[in-house]
């Protein structure tokens, strides 16, 4: 699936259909993970996991998400500090233009 931060498409593509905006918020623990958990998760790419969740939330007919924006926030809880990543985008069906 194509994921782009812009609303401008390559010249050879056009939007065939558009769906409602989708949004996900993903929580990443950034402190107090503990030695074992930190070791086991050292190869995880949690930012990619968050983006994958956005893609999973798109309608199955969509082949792209355009206009993707993200924001971050942090919060400290008794069990540790967390980073919250929010992604927002518009799922679309793209097709090639007949030129």
C-alpha positions as CSV (number, residue, x, y, z in Angstrom):
1,X,0.0,0.0,0.0
2,X,1.3,3.5,-0.9
3,X,1.4,5.8,2.1
4,X,2.2,9.5,1.4
5,X,2.3,12.7,3.5
6,X,1.2,14.8,0.5
7,X,-2.2,15.3,-1.1
8,X,-0.5,15.7,-4.5
9,X,-0.3,12.5,-6.4
10,X,2.2,11.5,-9.1
11,X,1.1,12.7,-12.5
12,X,0.3,9.2,-13.7
13,X,-2.2,8.5,-10.9
14,X,-5.7,9.6,-10.1
15,X,-8.2,9.0,-7.3
16,X,-10.9,6.6,-8.2
17,X,-12.6,6.6,-4.8
18,X,-12.0,8.1,-1.4
19,X,-13.0,6.9,2.1
20,X,-13.4,8.6,5.5
21,X,-10.3,9.7,7.4
22,X,-8.8,7.1,9.6
23,X,-6.8,7.7,12.8
24,X,-4.8,5.5,15.2
25,X,-2.9,6.2,18.4
26,X,-0.1,3.9,19.4
27,X,1.5,3.7,22.8
28,X,5.2,3.1,23.2
29,X,6.8,2.6,26.6
30,X,10.0,4.7,26.7
31,X,11.1,4.1,30.3
32,X,11.1,1.4,33.0
33,X,10.9,-1.5,30.5
34,X,13.1,-3.6,32.6
35,X,16.2,-5.5,31.5
36,X,14.5,-8.7,30.1
37,X,11.8,-6.8,28.2
38,X,14.3,-4.3,26.9
39,X,16.6,-7.1,25.7
40,X,13.7,-9.1,24.0
41,X,12.3,-6.0,22.3
42,X,15.6,-4.4,21.2
43,X,15.0,-5.2,17.5
44,X,11.4,-4.0,17.4
45,X,10.6,-1.0,15.3
46,X,7.7,0.4,17.2
47,X,7.3,3.4,14.9
48,X,6.8,1.0,12.0
49,X,4.3,-1.0,14.0
50,X,2.3,2.2,14.6
51,X,2.3,2.9,10.8
52,X,1.3,-0.7,10.1
53,X,-1.7,-0.2,12.5
54,X,-2.8,2.7,10.4
55,X,-2.6,0.6,7.2
56,X,-4.5,-2.2,8.9
57,X,-7.3,0.2,9.7
58,X,-7.8,1.3,6.1
59,X,-10.7,-0.3,4.2
60,X,-9.6,-3.4,2.3
61,X,-10.5,-1.8,-1.0
62,X,-8.0,1.1,-0.5
63,X,-4.6,0.8,-2.1
64,X,-3.1,4.0,-0.7
65,X,-3.4,6.4,2.2
66,X,-2.8,10.0,1.4
67,X,-2.2,13.2,3.4
68,X,-0.8,11.3,6.3
69,X,0.0,13.4,9.3
70,X,1.3,12.4,12.7
71,X,1.7,13.9,16.1
72,X,3.3,12.8,19.3
73,X,2.8,13.3,23.0
74,X,4.4,11.9,26.2
75,X,2.9,11.2,29.5
76,X,4.3,9.8,32.8
77,X,2.4,7.1,34.6
78,X,3.4,5.2,37.8
79,X,4.4,2.3,35.6
80,X,6.6,4.4,33.3
81,X,6.8,7.0,30.7
82,X,5.0,6.6,27.4
83,X,5.2,8.1,23.9
84,X,1.9,8.3,22.1
85,X,2.0,8.5,18.3
86,X,-1.1,9.5,16.4
87,X,-1.4,9.0,12.7
88,X,-4.2,10.4,10.5
89,X,-4.7,9.8,6.8
90,X,-7.3,9.4,4.0
91,X,-7.6,6.0,2.4
92,X,-8.2,6.1,-1.3
93,X,-8.3,3.8,-4.4
94,X,-5.8,5.0,-6.9
95,X,-5.7,4.1,-10.6
96,X,-3.4,5.0,-13.5
97,X,-4.5,7.7,-15.8
98,X,-5.1,6.8,-19.4
99,X,-2.6,9.0,-21.2
